[in-house]
Amino acid sequence: MRTTVNIDDELLAAAKVLSARSHRTIGSILEEALRKMLYDVEQQTEATSALPDFAYSGGLRQGVDLWDKDAMAELLGEARR
């Protein structure tokens, strides 16, 4: 697809140099750079957005009642206030 974009002069000059050295078109150089940037950002986003696994196969000790404040205080060794 043909499109028009504004590119910094120094960046375009560097792309032209790379294009000449690698015997490729400027379009293919820009496509590769854009594709690499977009896919790298996408992969970084996926990697950083993964949540840690907090799976726990255990459970409460037998006889623990989370709704009994006095029993919990006793188990935790806290003096009743």
Secondary structure by P-SEA (a helix, b strand, c coil): ccbbbbbcaaaaaaaaaaaaaacccaaaaaaaaaaaaaaaaaaaaaaaacccccccccccccccccccaaaaaaaaccccc
